[in-house]
Amino acid sequence: MSLIDINEVSEYMLVAQYVVELFGAGHFLSRDDYMRIERWMLLSGSSDELLLVLDDILPRRVDKAREKGKKVFSLSSINKSVEKRLNDRSSLVGRAVSGDLDGP
C-alpha cells in the first residue's frame, strides 16, 4: 500500500513510486535514479508508456539481483535496455502514424 495519494502526484513521481515499491520496504532512490527517471519520462512522453517498459524489464532484474544477495539496486544497470525500448517504441509509433509499418 502506498503512503501517497495517487490523485495528487505527478507522472514522474508515480513512476518513482512504482520503482520504490517494486524494490521493497526500506529502499530509496538515489539522486541519479531520480534524474534517470526524469530522462526516461522525456523520452517516453507519458508515465503509462514508461511504466509499461519498466514493468517488462525491472521485475526480472530485481529478482536476479535478489537471487545474488544484492540489496542495493541502481537504475543505471537497466538504462540501456529502457532507452532502447523507448526509442524502438517511438520509432514504431512514428512509422504507424505515417503509414509505413511495412518499411524497414
DRENTORKOL-3810 file (N, C-alpha, C; in nm, 4 decimals):
REM DRENTORKOL-3810
@n.u->0.0835; n.v->-0.1181; n.w->0.0000; ca.u->0.0000; ca.v->0.0000; ca.w->0.0000; c.u->0.0876; c.v->0.1239; c.w->0.0000
@n.u->0.0497; n.v->0.2220; n.w->-0.0758; ca.u->0.1267; ca.v->0.3439; ca.w->-0.0912; c.u->0.0893; c.v->0.4460; c.w->0.0155
@n.u->0.1875; n.v->0.5241; n.w->0.0529; ca.u->0.1640; ca.v->0.6304; ca.w->0.1505; c.u->0.1245; c.v->0.7613; c.w->0.0852
@n.u->0.1176; n.v->0.7627; n.w->-0.0472; ca.u->0.0826; ca.v->0.8851; ca.w->-0.1179; c.u->-0.0533; c.v->0.8703; c.w->-0.1844
@n.u->-0.1212; n.v->0.9834; n.w->-0.2023; ca.u->-0.2494; ca.v->0.9848; ca.w->-0.2717; c.u->-0.2220; c.v->0.9882; c.w->-0.4213
@n.u->-0.2582; n.v->0.8845; n.w->-0.4913; ca.u->-0.2265; ca.v->0.8711; ca.w->-0.6336; c.u->-0.2869; c.v->0.9836; c.w->-0.7176
@n.u->-0.3927; n.v->1.0462; n.w->-0.6692; ca.u->-0.4564; ca.v->1.1547; ca.w->-0.7431; c.u->-0.3830; c.v->1.2870; c.w->-0.7297
@n.u->-0.2850; n.v->1.2921; n.w->-0.6414; ca.u->-0.2144; ca.v->1.4171; ca.w->-0.6159; c.u->-0.0658; c.v->1.4103; c.w->-0.6499
@n.u->-0.0254; n.v->1.3165; n.w->-0.7315; ca.u->0.1158; ca.v->1.3056; ca.w->-0.7653; c.u->0.1382; c.v->1.3308; c.w->-0.9141
@n.u->0.2577; n.v->1.3768; n.w->-0.9458; ca.u->0.2933; ca.v->1.3979; ca.w->-1.0859; c.u->0.3200; c.v->1.2626; c.w->-1.1507
@n.u->0.3218; n.v->1.2600; n.w->-1.2822; ca.u->0.3505; ca.v->1.1361; ca.w->-1.3541; c.u->0.4908; c.v->1.0867; c.w->-1.3193
@n.u->0.5825; n.v->1.1802; n.w->-1.3060; ca.u->0.7211; ca.v->1.1497; ca.w->-1.2716; c.u->0.7280; c.v->1.0788; c.w->-1.1358
@n.u->0.6565; n.v->1.1312; n.w->-1.0377; ca.u->0.6580; ca.v->1.0710; ca.w->-0.9044; c.u->0.5830; c.v->0.9384; c.w->-0.9017
@n.u->0.4855; n.v->0.9214; n.w->-0.9884; ca.u->0.4139; ca.v->0.7945; ca.w->-0.9989; c.u->0.5099; c.v->0.6838; c.w->-1.0424
@n.u->0.5964; n.v->0.7144; n.w->-1.1381; ca.u->0.6962; ca.v->0.6176; ca.w->-1.1841; c.u->0.7948; c.v->0.5878; c.w->-1.0718
@n.u->0.8416; n.v->0.6914; n.w->-1.0037; ca.u->0.9355; ca.v->0.6721; ca.w->-0.8930; c.u->0.8728; c.v->0.5858; c.w->-0.7834
@n.u->0.7465; n.v->0.6074; n.w->-0.7544; ca.u->0.6774; ca.v->0.5291; ca.w->-0.6523; c.u->0.6681; c.v->0.3822; c.w->-0.6936
@n.u->0.6414; n.v->0.3564; n.w->-0.8213; ca.u->0.6368; ca.v->0.2191; ca.w->-0.8715; c.u->0.7714; c.v->0.1498; c.w->-0.8478
@n.u->0.8795; n.v->0.2186; n.w->-0.8818; ca.u->1.0136; ca.v->0.1614; ca.w->-0.8665; c.u->1.0436; c.v->0.1329; c.w->-0.7197
@n.u->1.0149; n.v->0.2288; n.w->-0.6331; ca.u->1.0420; ca.v->0.2111; ca.w->-0.4897; c.u->0.9621; c.v->0.0940; c.w->-0.4341
@n.u->0.8360; n.v->0.0837; n.w->-0.4707; ca.u->0.7535; ca.v->-0.0264; ca.w->-0.4205; c.u->0.7995; c.v->-0.1608; c.w->-0.4744
@n.u->0.8478; n.v->-0.1635; n.w->-0.5969; ca.u->0.8999; ca.v->-0.2875; ca.w->-0.6537; c.u->1.0262; c.v->-0.3316; c.w->-0.5803
@n.u->1.1109; n.v->-0.2373; n.w->-0.5460; ca.u->1.2346; ca.v->-0.2686; ca.w->-0.4739; c.u->1.2064; c.v->-0.3196; c.w->-0.3332
@n.u->1.0976; n.v->-0.2748; n.w->-0.2738; ca.u->1.0604; ca.v->-0.3260; ca.w->-0.1427; c.u->1.0863; c.v->-0.2293; c.w->-0.0284
@n.u->1.0420; n.v->-0.2713; n.w->0.0875; ca.u->1.0485; ca.v->-0.1889; ca.w->0.2078; c.u->1.1916; c.v->-0.1468; c.w->0.2384
@n.u->1.2063; n.v->-0.0231; n.w->0.2785; ca.u->1.3361; ca.v->0.0264; ca.w->0.3212; c.u->1.4231; c.v->0.0781; c.w->0.2085
@n.u->1.3785; n.v->0.0658; n.w->0.0851; ca.u->1.4600; ca.v->0.1128; ca.w->-0.0264; c.u->1.4250; c.v->0.2570; c.w->-0.0588
@n.u->1.5242; n.v->0.3298; n.w->-0.1033; ca.u->1.5013; ca.v->0.4650; ca.w->-0.1526; c.u->1.5838; c.v->0.4838; c.w->-0.2787
@n.u->1.5469; n.v->0.5814; n.w->-0.3581; ca.u->1.6172; ca.v->0.6059; ca.w->-0.4830; c.u->1.7233; c.v->0.7132; c.w->-0.4642
@n.u->1.8331; n.v->0.6972; n.w->-0.5335; ca.u->1.9392; ca.v->0.7962; ca.w->-0.5300; c.u->1.9013; c.v->0.9142; c.w->-0.6205
@n.u->1.9750; n.v->1.0206; n.w->-0.6063; ca.u->1.9531; ca.v->1.1371; ca.w->-0.6928; c.u->1.9721; c.v->1.0979; c.w->-0.8400
@n.u->2.0721; n.v->1.0151; n.w->-0.8669; ca.u->2.0958; ca.v->0.9691; ca.w->-1.0046; c.u->1.9765; c.v->0.8908; c.w->-1.0586
@n.u->1.9148; n.v->0.8082; n.w->-0.9740; ca.u->1.7976; ca.v->0.7321; ca.w->-1.0169; c.u->1.6817; c.v->0.8256; c.w->-1.0514
@n.u->1.6602; n.v->0.9285; n.w->-0.9685; ca.u->1.5536; ca.v->1.0247; ca.w->-0.9987; c.u->1.5818; c.v->1.0986; c.w->-1.1290
@n.u->1.7077; n.v->1.1331; n.w->-1.1520; ca.u->1.7446; ca.v->1.2015; ca.w->-1.2765; c.u->1.7244; c.v->1.1089; c.w->-1.3967
@n.u->1.7537; n.v->0.9808; n.w->-1.3774; ca.u->1.7347; ca.v->0.8833; ca.w->-1.4846; c.u->1.5857; c.v->0.8700; c.w->-1.5180
@n.u->1.5009; n.v->0.8637; n.w->-1.4165; ca.u->1.3552; ca.v->0.8567; ca.w->-1.4388; c.u->1.3081; c.v->0.9808; c.w->-1.5139
@n.u->1.3607; n.v->1.0956; n.w->-1.4762; ca.u->1.3226; ca.v->1.2197; ca.w->-1.5438; c.u->1.3604; c.v->1.2136; c.w->-1.6924
@n.u->1.4793; n.v->1.1630; n.w->-1.7221; ca.u->1.5220; ca.v->1.1486; ca.w->-1.8625; c.u->1.4311; c.v->1.0506; c.w->-1.9368
@n.u->1.3990; n.v->0.9390; n.w->-1.8737; ca.u->1.3109; ca.v->0.8409; ca.w->-1.9369; c.u->1.1734; c.v->0.9000; c.w->-1.9645
@n.u->1.1254; n.v->0.9820; n.w->-1.8717; ca.u->0.9953; ca.v->1.0464; ca.w->-1.8923; c.u->0.9982; c.v->1.1361; c.w->-2.0156
@n.u->1.1083; n.v->1.2079; n.w->-2.0341; ca.u->1.1212; ca.v->1.2934; ca.w->-2.1521; c.u->1.1234; c.v->1.2104; c.w->-2.2796
@n.u->1.1897; n.v->1.0961; n.w->-2.2766; ca.u->1.1955; ca.v->1.0075; ca.w->-2.3932; c.u->1.0609; c.v->0.9429; c.w->-2.4228
@n.u->0.9896; n.v->0.9056; n.w->-2.3182; ca.u->0.8652; ca.v->0.8305; ca.w->-2.3372; c.u->0.7468; c.v->0.9207; c.w->-2.3688
@n.u->0.7420; n.v->1.0362; n.w->-2.3062; ca.u->0.6288; ca.v->1.1261; ca.w->-2.3281; c.u->0.5112; c.v->1.1015; c.w->-2.2356
@n.u->0.5079; n.v->0.9859; n.w->-2.1698; ca.u->0.3986; ca.v->0.9600; ca.w->-2.0751; c.u->0.4414; c.v->0.8573; c.w->-1.9715
@n.u->0.3839; n.v->0.8703; n.w->-1.8545; ca.u->0.4160; ca.v->0.7744; ca.w->-1.7486; c.u->0.3632; c.v->0.6359; c.w->-1.7840
@n.u->0.2513; n.v->0.6298; n.w->-1.8543; ca.u->0.1948; ca.v->0.4995; ca.w->-1.8912; c.u->0.2915; c.v->0.4200; c.w->-1.9781
@n.u->0.3489; n.v->0.4856; n.w->-2.0787; ca.u->0.4424; ca.v->0.4168; ca.w->-2.1671; c.u->0.5668; c.v->0.3741; c.w->-2.0905
@n.u->0.6184; n.v->0.4636; n.w->-2.0067; ca.u->0.7378; ca.v->0.4302; ca.w->-1.9296; c.u->0.7094; c.v->0.3168; c.w->-1.8323
@n.u->0.5947; n.v->0.3183; n.w->-1.7676; ca.u->0.5604; ca.v->0.2105; ca.w->-1.6746; c.u->0.5488; c.v->0.0765; c.w->-1.7464
@n.u->0.4957; n.v->0.0758; n.w->-1.8667; ca.u->0.4883; ca.v->-0.0495; ca.w->-1.9445; c.u->0.6273; c.v->-0.1048; c.w->-1.9722
@n.u->0.7180; n.v->-0.0168; n.w->-2.0116; ca.u->0.8549; ca.v->-0.0591; ca.w->-2.0408; c.u->0.9230; c.v->-0.1080; c.w->-1.9135
@n.u->0.9104; n.v->-0.0308; n.w->-1.8060; ca.u->0.9736; ca.v->-0.0704; ca.w->-1.6795; c.u->0.9173; c.v->-0.2014; c.w->-1.6270
@n.u->0.7870; n.v->-0.2198; n.w->-1.6396; ca.u->0.7249; ca.v->-0.3426; ca.w->-1.5901; c.u->0.7707; c.v->-0.4645; c.w->-1.6688
@n.u->0.8136; n.v->-0.4433; n.w->-1.7904; ca.u->0.8630; ca.v->-0.5528; ca.w->-1.8727; c.u->1.0086; c.v->-0.5876; c.w->-1.8395
@n.u->1.0842; n.v->-0.4913; n.w->-1.7891; ca.u->1.2273; ca.v->-0.5101; ca.w->-1.7645; c.u->1.2616; c.v->-0.5265; c.w->-1.6167
@n.u->1.2094; n.v->-0.4388; n.w->-1.5357; ca.u->1.2562; ca.v->-0.4249; ca.w->-1.3981; c.u->1.2294; c.v->-0.5430; c.w->-1.3048
@n.u->1.1113; n.v->-0.6031; n.w->-1.3033; ca.u->1.0884; ca.v->-0.7127; ca.w->-1.2077; c.u->1.1883; c.v->-0.8277; c.w->-1.2210
@n.u->1.2207; n.v->-0.8652; n.w->-1.3452; ca.u->1.3184; ca.v->-0.9742; ca.w->-1.3640; c.u->1.4559; c.v->-0.9342; c.w->-1.3126
@n.u->1.4960; n.v->-0.8095; n.w->-1.3388; ca.u->1.6271; ca.v->-0.7630; ca.w->-1.2934; c.u->1.6350; c.v->-0.7571; c.w->-1.1415
@n.u->1.5284; n.v->-0.7122; n.w->-1.0787; ca.u->1.5256; ca.v->-0.7060; ca.w->-0.9321; c.u->1.5321; c.v->-0.8472; c.w->-0.8749
@n.u->1.4565; n.v->-0.9397; n.w->-0.9319; ca.u->1.4598; ca.v->-1.0788; ca.w->-0.8852; c.u->1.5991; c.v->-1.1383; c.w->-0.8995
@n.u->1.6654; n.v->-1.1105; n.w->-1.0127; ca.u->1.8007; ca.v->-1.1596; ca.w->-1.0352; c.u->1.8976; c.v->-1.1058; c.w->-0.9304
@n.u->1.8855; n.v->-0.9776; n.w->-0.9014; ca.u->1.9728; ca.v->-0.9153; ca.w->-0.8013; c.u->1.9492; c.v->-0.9775; c.w->-0.6639
@n.u->1.8235; n.v->-1.0016; n.w->-0.6310; ca.u->1.7917; ca.v->-1.0627; ca.w->-0.5006; c.u->1.8468; c.v->-1.2046; c.w->-0.4914
@n.u->1.8406; n.v->-1.2791; n.w->-0.6022; ca.u->1.8962; ca.v->-1.4152; ca.w->-0.6029; c.u->2.0455; c.v->-1.4143; c.w->-0.5742
@n.u->2.1121; n.v->-1.3086; n.w->-0.6179; ca.u->2.2558; ca.v->-1.2958; ca.w->-0.5951; c.u->2.2866; c.v->-1.2348; c.w->-0.4583
@n.u->2.1823; n.v->-1.2038; n.w->-0.3825; ca.u->2.2017; ca.v->-1.1485; ca.w->-0.2493; c.u->2.2246; c.v->-0.9987; c.w->-0.2457
@n.u->2.2015; n.v->-0.9301; n.w->-0.3566; ca.u->2.2205; ca.v->-0.7851; ca.w->-0.3614; c.u->2.0980; c.v->-0.7156; c.w->-0.3052
@n.u->2.1227; n.v->-0.6203; n.w->-0.2174; ca.u->2.0119; ca.v->-0.5448; ca.w->-0.1603; c.u->1.9999; c.v->-0.4065; c.w->-0.2218
@n.u->2.1090; n.v->-0.3566; n.w->-0.2781; ca.u->2.1076; ca.v->-0.2248; ca.w->-0.3402; c.u->2.1023; c.v->-0.2428; c.w->-0.4910
@n.u->2.0175; n.v->-0.1666; n.w->-0.5546; ca.u->1.9972; ca.v->-0.1790; ca.w->-0.6979; c.u->1.9893; c.v->-0.0400; c.w->-0.7580
@n.u->2.0669; n.v->-0.0132; n.w->-0.8599; ca.u->2.0651; ca.v->0.1164; ca.w->-0.9267; c.u->1.9963; c.v->0.1039; c.w->-1.0621
@n.u->1.9220; n.v->0.2057; n.w->-1.0978; ca.u->1.8550; ca.v->0.2048; ca.w->-1.2277; c.u->1.9534; c.v->0.2180; c.w->-1.3427
@n.u->2.0777; n.v->0.2542; n.w->-1.3134; ca.u->2.1771; ca.v->0.2661; ca.w->-1.4206; c.u->2.2005; c.v->0.1310; c.w->-1.4880
@n.u->2.1782; n.v->0.0222; n.w->-1.4158; ca.u->2.2010; ca.v->-0.1108; ca.w->-1.4732; c.u->2.0989; c.v->-0.1473; c.w->-1.5807
@n.u->1.9862; n.v->-0.0782; n.w->-1.5843; ca.u->1.8851; ca.v->-0.1076; ca.w->-1.6871; c.u->1.8695; c.v->0.0073; c.w->-1.7854
@n.u->1.9522; n.v->0.1103; n.w->-1.7725; ca.u->1.9371; ca.v->0.2304; ca.w->-1.8547; c.u->1.9371; c.v->0.2002; c.w->-2.0045
@n.u->2.0352; n.v->0.1254; n.w->-2.0517; ca.u->2.0435; ca.v->0.0961; ca.w->-2.1956; c.u->1.9200; c.v->0.0215; c.w->-2.2448
@n.u->1.8753; n.v->-0.0757; n.w->-2.1675; ca.u->1.7569; ca.v->-0.1531; ca.w->-2.2062; c.u->1.6328; c.v->-0.0653; c.w->-2.2152
@n.u->1.6148; n.v->0.0205; n.w->-2.1149; ca.u->1.4964; ca.v->0.1075; ca.w->-2.1119; c.u->1.5015; c.v->0.2065; c.w->-2.2275
@n.u->1.6153; n.v->0.2726; n.w->-2.2464; ca.u->1.6247; ca.v->0.3714; ca.w->-2.3538; c.u->1.6063; c.v->0.3073; c.w->-2.4912
@n.u->1.6613; n.v->0.1883; n.w->-2.5109; ca.u->1.6437; ca.v->0.1189; ca.w->-2.6386; c.u->1.4961; c.v->0.0884; c.w->-2.6616
@n.u->1.4291; n.v->0.0378; n.w->-2.5592; ca.u->1.2861; ca.v->0.0069; ca.w->-2.5713; c.u->1.2048; c.v->0.1323; c.w->-2.6031
@n.u->1.2354; n.v->0.2418; n.w->-2.5319; ca.u->1.1611; ca.v->0.3658; ca.w->-2.5550; c.u->1.1864; c.v->0.4186; c.w->-2.6957
@n.u->1.3100; n.v->0.4131; n.w->-2.7410; ca.u->1.3414; ca.v->0.4591; ca.w->-2.8763; c.u->1.2762; c.v->0.3697; c.w->-2.9817
@n.u->1.2760; n.v->0.2384; n.w->-2.9598; ca.u->1.2113; ca.v->0.1460; ca.w->-3.0527; c.u->1.0614; c.v->0.1715; c.w->-3.0589
@n.u->1.0001; n.v->0.1960; n.w->-2.9427; ca.u->0.8557; ca.v->0.2205; ca.w->-2.9376; c.u->0.8204; c.v->0.3500; c.w->-3.0100
@n.u->0.9004; n.v->0.4562; n.w->-2.9884; ca.u->0.8689; ca.v->0.5832; ca.w->-3.0539; c.u->0.8907; c.v->0.5715; c.w->-3.2040
@n.u->0.9881; n.v->0.4928; n.w->-3.2455; ca.u->1.0110; ca.v->0.4695; ca.w->-3.3875; c.u->0.8918; c.v->0.3955; c.w->-3.4483
@n.u->0.8414; n.v->0.2954; n.w->-3.3789; ca.u->0.7273; ca.v->0.2179; ca.w->-3.4270; c.u->0.6026; c.v->0.3056; c.w->-3.4359
@n.u->0.5810; n.v->0.3903; n.w->-3.3352; ca.u->0.4652; ca.v->0.4796; ca.w->-3.3360; c.u->0.4753; c.v->0.5771; c.w->-3.4531
@n.u->0.5942; n.v->0.6309; n.w->-3.4764; ca.u->0.6128; ca.v->0.7237; ca.w->-3.5881; c.u->0.5844; c.v->0.6579; c.w->-3.7217
@n.u->0.6285; n.v->0.5340; n.w->-3.7378; ca.u->0.6025; ca.v->0.4613; ca.w->-3.8618; c.u->0.4548; c.v->0.4301; c.w->-3.8771
@n.u->0.3866; n.v->0.3993; n.w->-3.7679; ca.u->0.2429; ca.v->0.3688; ca.w->-3.7746; c.u->0.1643; c.v->0.4931; c.w->-3.8139
@n.u->0.2017; n.v->0.6081; n.w->-3.7590; ca.u->0.1316; ca.v->0.7322; ca.w->-3.7900; c.u->0.1514; c.v->0.7680; c.w->-3.9367
@n.u->0.2729; n.v->0.7465; n.w->-3.9882; ca.u->0.3000; ca.v->0.7822; ca.w->-4.1277; c.u->0.2490; c.v->0.6747; c.w->-4.2259
@n.u->0.2027; n.v->0.5609; n.w->-4.1736; ca.u->0.1519; ca.v->0.4536; ca.w->-4.2581; c.u->0.2611; c.v->0.3675; c.w->-4.3183
@n.u->0.3799; n.v->0.3708; n.w->-4.2585; ca.u->0.4946; ca.v->0.2997; ca.w->-4.3138; c.u->0.5363; c.v->0.1811; c.w->-4.2269
@n.u->0.4410; n.v->0.1022; n.w->-4.1810; ca.u->0.4742; ca.v->-0.0125; ca.w->-4.0971; c.u->0.5408; c.v->-0.1256; c.w->-4.1747
@n.u->0.5258; n.v->-0.1281; n.w->-4.3056; ca.u->0.5890; ca.v->-0.2320; ca.w->-4.3854; c.u->0.7335; c.v->-0.1995; c.w->-4.4194
@n.u->0.7747; n.v->-0.0755; n.w->-4.3897; ca.u->0.9100; ca.v->-0.0313; ca.w->-4.4215; c.u->1.0124; c.v->-0.0929; c.w->-4.3288
@n.u->1.1396; n.v->-0.0482; n.w->-4.3386; ca.u->1.2488; ca.v->-0.1087; ca.w->-4.2611; c.u->1.2331; c.v->-0.0945; c.w->-4.1143
END
